[in-house]
Amino acid sequence: MTKRNKIIYWIATLWLALGMLSTGIVQLIKMDNEVTMMKNLGYPLYILTILGIWKILGVIATLIPKLPY
């Protein structure tokens, strides 16, 4: 992989990770807009906590380097 491709890869990966992290935090702190949306969709509010935790774990899994098998 060339240096240019690595830079593009990491910029795209960090952008995705930042978006997932921010929405995960919003769901964990249960902002009013998220609570309203979940109520309108008919889901229980504990789904916000589950989604927030899984998004943050997804960010961690995306950003850690490859692990040797």
C-alpha positions as CSV (number, residue, x, y, z in Angstrom):
1,M,0.0,0.0,0.0
2,T,1.5,3.3,-1.0
3,K,1.8,6.2,1.4
4,R,-1.0,8.1,-0.4
5,N,-3.4,5.2,0.0
6,K,-2.5,4.8,3.7
7,I,-3.3,8.4,4.3
8,I,-6.7,8.1,2.5
9,Y,-7.5,4.9,4.4
10,W,-6.8,6.4,7.8
11,I,-8.7,9.7,7.0
12,A,-11.7,7.7,6.0
13,T,-11.4,5.3,8.9
14,L,-11.0,8.1,11.5
15,W,-14.0,10.0,9.9
16,L,-16.2,6.9,10.3
17,A,-14.9,6.2,13.8
18,L,-15.6,9.8,14.9
19,G,-19.2,9.6,13.6
20,M,-19.8,6.3,15.3
21,L,-18.2,7.5,18.5
22,S,-20.3,10.7,18.6
23,T,-23.6,8.9,18.0
24,G,-22.6,6.2,20.5
25,I,-22.0,8.8,23.2
26,V,-25.3,10.6,22.3
27,Q,-27.2,7.3,22.7
28,L,-25.5,6.5,26.0
29,I,-26.3,9.9,27.6
30,K,-29.9,9.6,26.2
31,M,-30.3,13.0,24.7
32,D,-33.9,14.2,24.3
33,N,-34.0,13.8,20.5
34,E,-32.8,10.2,20.7
35,V,-35.4,9.4,23.4
36,T,-38.1,11.0,21.4
37,M,-37.1,9.1,18.3
38,M,-37.1,5.7,20.1
39,K,-40.5,6.4,21.7
40,N,-41.9,7.3,18.2
41,L,-40.5,4.1,16.8
42,G,-42.0,2.1,19.7
43,Y,-38.7,0.7,21.0
44,P,-37.9,0.5,24.7
45,L,-35.3,3.0,25.9
46,Y,-32.8,0.4,27.0
47,I,-32.1,-0.1,23.3
48,L,-30.2,3.2,23.3
49,T,-27.8,1.9,25.9
50,I,-27.2,-1.3,24.0
51,L,-26.6,0.6,20.7
52,G,-24.3,3.1,22.3
53,I,-22.1,0.4,23.9
54,W,-21.9,-1.6,20.7
55,K,-21.0,1.5,18.6
56,I,-18.2,2.4,21.0
57,L,-16.9,-1.2,20.9
58,G,-17.1,-1.1,17.1
59,V,-15.0,2.0,17.1
60,I,-12.4,0.3,19.3
61,A,-12.4,-2.8,17.1
62,T,-12.0,-0.7,13.9
63,L,-9.1,1.3,15.2
64,I,-6.9,-1.4,16.8
65,P,-4.2,-2.7,14.7
66,K,-4.3,-6.2,13.2
67,L,-3.8,-8.9,15.8
68,P,-1.6,-11.9,15.0
69,Y,-3.5,-15.2,14.9
